[in-house]
Amino acid sequence: MKRLVCLFAVMSIVLGASLAAGAVSIDGDVSYLFGLGNQKAAGFAGHAMVEVMSQVLADGSFSAVTPKGDGAGPSEQLFTLGGLYRVASEDDLQVFVGGGFAMLTRPEVDKGQGIYGKFGFKLIPMEKLTLIADVAYAPKYKVGDVTSNLTTARATISYDVMENVAVQGTFKHYRSGDVNSGILIGGGVSVTF
C-alpha cells in the first residue's frame, strides 16, 4: 500500500509540474482488472500520458495484480516510467515511439528491472470512441543475477460520456521468465485534458 501511495504522489507531482509548465494535453485512466482462463487474478491498473512539449510526452503506468485459486503465486506490481515521441499526428490517428524504465515486483520473492522500448498508437475511429494500444519490450531485464526479457501489452477502448470523461474497457498482459499475467481484462474511467 505504501508503494501505491508513493506512486500516486509521484504521478501527481509530475502531472502538477506539467500543468505548471504549460502541458499541451493529459490522458489518464484507471481500471479494475480480472484474469481470464487458467490464470485467475484480480487487481487494478492506472496509466497517464502527459504532453510536456510539442510531440514529446511523459508516460507512466502502475498495475497491481493478485493471483487467485489453487497454486496462486505472490502478488505482482508492474511500474513503468518513460518518454514518448509522437512520430505521426493526424486528426484521427497518433503514433508514438519511445522508451523508459520498467520494474516488476513480487513482494518477498523477487524484483526485476530494465530499460524498454515502446510503440503505441491512439486511434479515433468514430466520434466519442477512442482506441489506445501499446507494446513495450525490455530485452535485458534483470532479476537478481538472471537476465531475461519483459514484454508488456495494453489496449483500451473508451467511449466519451461527457466532455473529457469516458468509460473504458481494458486488456493488459505482461510476461517475464516465470511471471505471466495471463489475459487481464477490466473496465474503468479515462480522462483527457
Disulfide bonds with the S-S distance in Angstrom:
none
